[in-house]
Structure formats: structure tokens, C-alpha cells
Amino acid sequence: MSQPVGRPTPVTNATQTQKPSGMPVHKYGQYDAVDIPDRTWPDGRITKAPRWLSTDLRDGNQALIDPMSPARKREMFDLLVRMGYKEIEVGFPSSGETDFNFVRSIIEEGAIPEDVTISVLTQAREELIERTVESLRGAHRATVHLYNATAPTFRRVVFRGTKEQVKQIAVDGTRLVMEYADKILGDETIFGYQYSPEIFTDTELDFALEVCEAVCDVWQPEEGREIILNLPATVERSTPSTHADRFEWMSRNLSRRDYVCLSVHPHNDRGTAVAAAELAIMAGADRIEGCLFGQGERTGNVDLVTLGMNLFSQGVDPQIDFSQIDEIRRTSEYCNQMEIHPRHPYAGDLVYTAFSGSHQDAIKKGFDAMEADAAAAGKTVDEIEWAVPYLPIDPKDVGRSYEAVIRVNSQSGKGGIAYVLKNDHKLDLPRRMQIEFSKIIQQKTDSEGGEVTPTAIWSVFQDEYLPNPENPWGRIQLRSGQTTTDKDGRDTLTVEAVVDGRDTVLTGTGNGPISAFFEALAATGVDARLLDYQEHTMSEGASAQAASYIECAIDGVVLWGIGIDANTTRASLKAVISAVNRASR
């Protein structure tokens, strides 16, 4: 049976068959799954903040094209302290004089609050361990972080060692850290130890456990003497779910789990470091190591800002202060000499900004609903649950103003433009007036292209609706008006005005000042009929101004006008004049 002319051919297969890419997929193997049929992490919820460690000054710094100068390092350290981080990895002191001297400077200058623990990294060689511990002399709280490679590729290709030899490196390194800490550090130092089997996510689980248990046998964790076991995804290679399985397996099988702080250290090679960290916490991890804004080697460490703000957005206190996100971003950009992407979660320039008209309309309605709900409950907006479409958090909570929430371009609609006028100028335009004015802005964006700033929107609005002494367009300018009411309730209005350049007195009578003004205007040849009238105050207090909006049919053309004045009657007269003047413009 032939198809009717002009109709499309019906789709018989909803999806087209994908063709092979031609890429060399044979070079890459599948990542091993973990056999945990009774895994519990999928049912977990994060209801409190984990312990945090910032490694911006170590892992983040070593990844920079231009590593931080001492001044930039100190700026970053002070920022981390102000934000509330209590564990900060401050360097790799045995790598050179720069890191060693920085650690010494913050100790000797008293820059470390007593409740902050600094951490330093070392490889498992005796001369490096000694130098590392020496850098901590006089510190109040300090941790030595020792690592060695345990993954099979490193054992086979880099170090050419057996499992037993690799395990012995970790055991000997731990013993040396303890010996030098006893020898160098005094009683004033609360000393801790951290061990990382690198790369944990590529190391056989049973071997990673074996090495960690051997390290614990030396350190002897117990009540009041924890050990931090950091299980790094130095290169992210699996799905976050498999990463969580590995953490649940380790958490279940460690023999001294009560005295172990299990730490997660994801990198972002697959772009899922945040998810991997969150699922690892659900699977039993206690602490997260990362960097502000995901700084670090290759694709970066896990982003501490996103992780903390994700908690905040779910009503969980991250115990880190992100309330001045722009200051945090500026400091990070200065210290790292790298810019934060404008789409970066929570911190980018554009992340609270809507250009789409439908998004803008929903946001404006969300703000309006929040105000109405708060008023109905007798509370402020900050006291009720946040619920604004497209905005997961209130931008004000991270120090952002609402000015950039809605920005207008050729894709924008009435909601975005109305939001700008309400937020910046306290003008709550009636819906049909929103539509009218949005068409005027649309003409501007279509003809000029690009974004229309709030300043430009206000300028166009003033030019269209609000003539002033600097821009006195229109047939009529109001001087004064006086109303009297007779015993029957009818108003007589006398208006002194300039009409077509001449001083004129207009008089009319009606069942209110507006209808009386329409009658008065008839003497000037204006045929006006009221369609809609709305007004609101623009602020509180005796001196508050009122905004009046009037929709008129003027000589058969429907137009809106607006008037602003401390006197509501005068505001309404100005609104009529605004519409009348627009009709003759």
C-alpha cells in the first residue's frame, strides 16, 4: 500500500542501529567488579559531614604549571583555616627547600590554630622520613602521611618487586616514622599517622587489606590512638558504584575498624569523583581528601566545594563556611593562577543565571511564591524551606546577589524581564504589561543581538513608560491635580498640565479620579477607556512611593501606562498620561 503524498514515512524502529566507532577498544580491559551480594551502601544516606582534609597545598600545588610561591601558599593556608578545615596537608617537605621552609614558617609564626592538624607527605625511604618529621618540630598537631605503590602494574613495571617486598616497604616505613617521631618530636606535639596503599583502586582487594593490616600491626591502633588508612583512587578507573563496593569490602574486613579512620581520595579521570566520594562515605568511609574546585593532577582531585555544598543543599551542615563563595574563588584563582570555569557547580559566574524565558518565568514565580508562603506563615523568606525552580540553593547563602540570577538575551521572555524590574526597581508588572514590554525588549535583542543588561532594560523601560525632565516626550506633562467629591460620591478633578506645549487646565467628573481624568482628556481629543488598573507600594513607611499600572484602550489601541508617586492618586494620573503619551508617540 503506497504512502499518502506529503506524509512522513512511519518509524518502524524507534532507535537507529549504532555503528562501530573504529576506535581501538581492544586495548582496554574491563574493571573487576566486587562480589558483595548483601552490599548495604545503596540504602545509606549522608546525614552528617565527614571529616575533611584539604590537600590543596600538596596534591593541588604539585599539579600547577607555576607552583605556588610562599606568599600564595600562605594565602591558601589562611583561606582554608578561615573556611573551617581542621585537617590540611601542607606539603611534601622532603621534596625540596620550598616545601620544607613553608612548613617551618607556619609553625614558627604561630599560623596554625591549636585545633588544626597539619599533614605532610613522604615516601617510604629513611632519609626522606627523617627530613619530613624534622619539618614538624614544634607543631601542636601533626600527621605524617606515608605511601608506597601496591598496584600490580607498579609492582611489575616500576619497582619490579614481589607482593612481600612491597608489603615490607610499608611496614618498614611505618616503623621508621614512629622511631623518628619519638626521637625528634616533643610532648607538645599530638602526633598521628596516615598510610596510603597506592593505587588502591588498582590493587587486589585482598592484598590491599593484607598491607593495611601489616601496617596496623606496627602502629597498633587502639582507643585514643587512631590510624588513618587512605585508599586513593589516584587514577579513577571504575564506576562510583564499584568504588563504593571496594570501600564497603575494606570497611567490613579491617580487623581494628573501630580505631581506623577510613579516608577516600578520589581523582576525577572519569568525571565522577564527587559521586565516588559520596558513595564511599555511604559505604563506610569517614574522611574525604580533596582540593577546592577540584584542583589537582590531570582532571584534578575531588572537588571539596561541590561536596560541601551538596551537603548544604540537602540540609546537612558541611561544617565548612562557603558563605563568601566569590572570595573563596578569587583567592583560589590567585593562588593557583588558574581560572574557575563559569559553569563550575555553586561557584561559577553563570551557575545561578537563567537566560531561557521559560526558566526565568519559573524562577520569578518561585520567588513570588516564597514571599507569599512566608507572609502566610508569619515568617521571613529565610525561615521557610527553599523552593525556587532551577535554583537548588538560595544564591544569597553563598554571598551572591540576585542581580545575576536572570540575564536577558534573545531567548529570554517576560518572566526574566519582569524579574529584573521587580528585583532591581520594586516594580511588579501586571502579566499583560509584562508581555507588552517583553516584546519591546525582544525587538532590541533581535536587532542588536547579545545580552541586555539590567541597566539597559531599565533605560528602555524609562524611555518607553516614564518620561522625565531629561526626556520629556509626549503630548501631556502633569503639573498638579486636585479632586473634590460631592454628596453623591462623584469626583470632580481639576488638572494643571502642559498639553502640546501649552499650559492648560483640564476638568472632568466621574465616579473616581481616573474616570474623571478620562473625561477631562476628552477635551484634548483623546478617546480613552479604562481596561485594567493595579497598584502597589514600592516600600514600607509613610514616605513609601506607589506604582500604578493602567491598561487603556486609546483610540482603539490597547496600551499600558505606569505612574510612580508618593501620592496614589497622582501616581494613577501619571499612569494614564504614560499610556496616552505612548499612544501618540
N, C-alpha and C positions, 0 to 999 in steps of 0.2 A: 504494500500500500504506500503510495507516494505521500510525501510531506506536503501540507498546505503551503502555498507560496508565502514567504515573508515570516514564517515561524521558525524559531531555532530548533535544531535537532535535539530531541530529548537526551539527557545524560543517562547512559546505561550503567556506567561505572563511576561512582562518586569520586574516587581518587585515581589520579593518573599513576601509572607504574613508574617508580623512580629507577633511573638508570645508574649503573655503577659509576663512581666518581673518577676512577682511573688512578686514584692516589694509592701509594704503597702501603696499604693497611696490613699486609702480611708481616711487616717489620715489628708490629706491636702485639704483645700478648694481653690476655685478659687478666685483670687483677683478681687475686684469690678472694673468695667470699669467706666469711667466718661462720662456722656451724654453731648457732645458738638458737635452737628451736623455741626456747622459752624466754627469749630476749624481753626485757622489761622497759627499755628506754622509750619505745613508741608511746607508752602511756604516761610518760613523765611530763612534768610542767616545771618551768623555771619560775620559782616564786620568791627567790631572793638573789641578790647579786653574788656572783662568785668572787673569789679573791682575784685581784688583777695584778699583773706585772707588766709595766711598760719596758720594752726593750728598744725604744727609740734611740737611745744614746749608744747602743751596741749594735744590735742587728739592723736597725734602721740606718744608723750612721755609716756602717761599713758598706752599705749599698749605694751611697751617694757618689755622684760624679765628682763633686767637690766636698769632701768630708768636712764636718763642722769644725770651725775654729774654736778655741777655748771660749771665746765670748758667746758664740752661738750655742755651744754646748751648755753653758751656764744658763742662758736664756731658756733653753728647752727644759733643763732640770727644774728651774724655778717655776716654769709653767706647769709641769707635771705635779709638783708639790702643791701649787695653788689649786689645781683641779681636784686633789684629794687622793692621788695614787700613793699607796703605802709601801709598795714594793717596786723598786726601779733598778733595772740593770744598767749600770752606769759606764761600763766599758770592758775592754779586754786588755788589762794593764800590762800583760807580758808581751803584747804585740808591738810596743814602742813607747817612747817617752811621752808622746802626746796623751795617750790614754792614761798612763801611769800618773802623770802630773795632774791631770784633771781630777782623778780620784783623790789624790792627796789634797788638792785645793779645796774641794767641797768639804772634806773632813776638817782640815786645818782652819778654814774660815768659818766653821760652825754653820754651814749652809743646810745641813741635814737635820730636820726636826727629829726629836727623840722617838717618835712613833713611826718613822720611815726606815725601812730596811733597804740598804743598797746591796746590789748583787754584782759580782764580777765573774767573768767567764775565763776558763783556762782549759787548755788541752792537758792530757794526762802525762806530761813529762816533768820530771822532778824540778829542773831549773825554772820552768815556767810556773809551776805551782808555788815555788818559794817566792818568786817575784810577785805573783798575784796576791798571796797572803800578805806580803810586806806592804802592798799598797793600802791595805785595810787597817794598818796600825792606828789605834786611837778612835776607830769608828765605834759608835754606840750599838748599832745593829747592822750586821753584815752577813752575807751569804756567799760562799764560793760555789760556783756552778761549773762542774766538770763534765766533759763529754768525751765520748770516743765513738768511732763508727762501728756499728754492729751489723749493718745490712750486708747481704751476701755479695752484691756487686762490689762493695768497698772491700770486703774480706778477700775477694778473689782478684780484683783488678788493682786496687790502690795499695793495700797493705800486704797482700799475699800471706795472710795469716789464717790459722785454724780457728774454729769457734773457741777452743780452750785458750788459745793465745789472746784472742780479743777479750774474752771474759777476764783474763788475768790483768790486762791493761786497766780495766775498770776497777778491779779490786785493789791493785797496787796504787792507782791514782787516788782512790778514796783514802787509803791508809796514809799516803803522803800528805794529803790535805789536812787530815787530823793531826799528824805529827807537827807540821809547820804552824798550824793554828795554835797548838799547845805551846810551841816554842816562841812564837812572835807576838801573839795577841794576848793582852792582859785581861784581867777580870772585868774591866769596864766594857768589854765587847760581848754582846749577846750574839753568839756565832751559830750559823746554820749551814746546811749542806744541801746541794741540789745535784742530781745526776741525770744525764740525758743519754739514752741509747740512740745514736743517730744512724740511719734514718729509721725511726721506729716503724713508720708505716710501710717500709720495705723489708723489715726484719721479721723472720719467722716468729710467730707469737710465742711459741714455747721457749725459743732461745732468748727473746727479749725478757720474758719472765725469769728465766734462769740467771741472766746477767743482773737484773734488778734485785733478785733475792740474794745473790752473792755480794752485791754492794751493801745491801741492808745487813748482811751478816757482819760486815766490818763496822758499819756505822752504829748498829744496834739501836734502832728507833724504839722509843718507849714513851710512856706518859711524860709530857714536857720536853721530849726530845724527838721532834718530827724529822722526817726526811722528805724532801721534795723530789719526786720522780717525775721528770718532764718527758713526755712521749711525743717527740716532734714529728710533724709532717713536713719535714724540711723541703720536700717536693710533694705537692699534692697530687695523688695518683688515683684516688678512688672516689666513689660517691660518698657524700656525707653519711649516708646510712651505714656503709661498710666501716667508715671511720668510727662511728658510734659503736658498732659491734666490737671492734678491737678494744675500745675503752671499757665496754662492759665486761668483756672477757678478762682483761687485766684486773679490773676492779674486783671481780669475783675471786680471782686466783691468787692475788697477793696475800701472803701469809700474815703480814702485820699491817693489814689495811687501816686499822684504826689510827695508826701513827704515821701514815703516809699521806702527804698532800699530793694528789694526782693532778698533774698540770698538763694542759693542752697547748700546743704551739703550732697552729696551722699556718701554712703558706697558701697562696691563692692561685696556684698554677692552673687549676680547673675553673677558677672563678667562683668557688663555693666555700671559701674559707670561713665566712661568717656562719653559714649553715653547719659546717663541720664542727665549729667550736660550740655552737648552741646544742647540737645533738650530743656532742661529747659530754657536756655538762649534764644533760638529761641521762646519759649513760653512766654517770658516776664521777666525772672529773670535778675537781674542787677549785681549780685556778685556771685562768687564761693568760697566756703571754701574747702580746701583740704590740702594734705601733699605732699612733694616731694617724688616721686617714689611710691606713694600710701601707705605710712606708715599708721598704724592705727589698731584699734581693728579687730580681726578675719581676714577677707580678706582685710582689710585696708580701708582708706578714698580714695576719688577720687584722682587720680594722677595729681598734678599740672604741672609736667614736660611734660607729654603726652599732656595734654590740651593746654599748652602754645605752644609746638612745633607743634601741629596740626594746630593751627592758623598760625604759621610761615610758614608751608609748603603750605598754601593756599594764601600766600602773605599778611597776616594780621599781623601787628606788635603786639606781645603779651605784649609789654611794660615791659617785664622781660628779663633779659640778660642770655641766655643759651649758650653763645658763648664758654664757657670753661666747657663743659659737664662733662669731666673727673674729673676736680677739684670739681664740684658740687657733683658728685657721690662719690668721695673719702671722702669728708667731711661728707656727709650723712651716709656713711658706718661707719666712725669713731664715729660720734655722736650717731647713733642708734645701733652700734655693730651688724649690720645685713648686709649681702651682697646683692648687686643688681644682679638680675638674668642676665646671659649673653644674653638672648633674650629680655630683657626689652626694650620696644619701645624707640628709639632715643639714649639711654644711655648704653645699654648692650654692652659687648665686641664684640659680633658677629653680631650686627644688621645691619652693613654696609658691611658684609662679604659674599662673594659668593663662594661656593665650587663646585657647579654644573657647568659642562662645558658649557652648553648652556647659563646659566646665565652669566658666565664670558665672553663669546664671545659677548653677547649683551651689557654688561657694557663697554667692551673695545671699541666696535663700537660706543657706545653712547659718550664716551669721545672724540673719534676721530671726530665724527660729530660736537660736541660742539666746538672743536678747529677750524674746517673748517668753521662753521657758523659764529663764532666770527671774524675770519680773513676776511671773505667775507663782513662782515658788518663794518670792520674797528674798531672793539671794542675788549675788553678783554673778556675772558670767563665769568668773574664775572659781566659783564654788559649786558649779554643776559639772556633770560629765561632758567632756568634749565630744561634739558630734557635728562636724562640718565636712561635707563631701569633699573628697580629693585632698584633704589636709589631715594626715594621720596624727599630727600634733599641732598645738597652737604655736605658730611661729614666734609669738611673743615670749614663750617659755624658754627660748634659746637666744633671746635678745634681738630678734628681728622685729622690725615694724611691719605693719600691714601694707605699707606703700607698694611693695613689690609683689604682693600676693596676686594681683591681677594686672596684667600689662596688655595693652590694646594694640592689635595689628589687624591685618585684613581678614583674619579668621575669627576675630572677636565679635561678640554680639551685644545685645542690650544689657545683659546682666553684668558684664565686665565694666562697661562704661558707667552704668548706674552705681556699681560698687565704688569706683573711683570718686564719683561725685559725693556719695554718701560718706565714705571714709575720710576724704580729704576736706570736704566743704559742708558736710552735715546736711546735704540736700537729698531727700528721699523721694525721688521722682516717681509719680504715678506710672503704672505699667505702660499705658498708651503713649505717655510722654517719653518713656524710655525708648520705645520703638521709633518714635519720631526722631529723637536726637541721634540714635544709633545709625540711622540712615545718613544723617549729615556727616558723622564720623566715617562711615563706610565710604562715602564719596571721597573723603580726604585720603584714606588709606589706599583706595583704588587708584587715585590719581597720582599720589606721591610715593606709595609703597613704604615698606618698613614699619617700624613701631611708632605709635603715637604716645608720647609721654603724658603722665598726668597733668603736667604744666600745660602742654599743648591742648589737651582735652578741655581744661578749664578756660583757656584762652578762646577756643572755638565756642564754648558754651556762653561765655560772656558776650562775645560778638553777636551770637545768634539771639540771645534772650534778654540780656541785661545791658541796655545802653547806659552810658555813664558820661560824666562831663568830658572825659578824654575821648569818648567815642559816642557822641550824641546823635546817633542816627534815628530816623523815624519821624513821622508827621507830628507826634504829640509828645511833649515833655510836661510832667506833672509838677506844679508849684505847690499847691495846697488844696485841701478839701475840707468841707465842713458838712456835717449831717445833722438834720433836725427830724424829730419823729412826732407826728401828730397823734391825736387821741385815738385814731383808728389804726395806729400801728404802721402807717405808711411813712417812708423816709423820703425826705427831700434833700438832695445832695447839690451842693454848690462847689464847683471845682475851678480853681485858678490854674490855667495851663498855658503853654505855648503851643499853638496849633498852626502848622505850616509857617512857622517863623513869626507869628503874631501873638501878642498877649491876648488871651481870650478867657471869658468867664462862661462856664458851661453849667447848666442847671437841668436837673431831671428828678423825677419822682418814681418810686417803685416800692415793692414790698421788702426792700433791703438795699444797702448801699450799692451792690453790684447791679441789680436791675435798674436802680435809679441812674447809675452811670451809663448803662446801655442807652437809656432814653436820652440822656444828655448828649451822648456821642452821635445820636441820630441827626442832631443839628449840624454836624460836620460832614454829613453824608456817609457815615459808617453804619452799615446794617449788620449788627452783631446779635448773636443768640447764644446764651449760656448752655453748654452741654455737660460740663462736669466741673466741680470745684473741690479742691482738697487743700488742707493747710496743716502745718505742724510747727512747733517751736524748734529752734536750732540749738538751744542750750537751756540750762536751768537758770533761775534767778529772775529778779524783777527787770533787769535790763536785757533779757533774752530777746533775740530777734525771731520773727516769724517768717516762714516761707509760705507763700500762697501760690497754688497752681490752678490755672483756669484753662479749660478747653472750650473754645468758642467756634461757632460757625460764623465766619465773617465774609459777607457777600458770597455765601455758598462754599467757602473754603474752610476746612477744619484745621485749626492751628492751636497750639498750646502757648501760653504765656506764663511767666513767673515774676513774682514780686517779692522783695525782701525788705522788711522794715520792722522796727520795734513795735509799731502800731499795726495791729492785724487788719484794720480797715484800710489803712494806707497801703499795706502790702497787697491786699486784694485789688485795689485800684491800679497799682503798678503792674500787677499781673495782667489785667485787662489791656492796659496800654502796651505791654510787651507783645501780646497777641495781635493787637490792632496794628502796631508798627510793623510787625513781621509781615502782615498781610499786604502792606503797601510797599514793602522793601523791593 
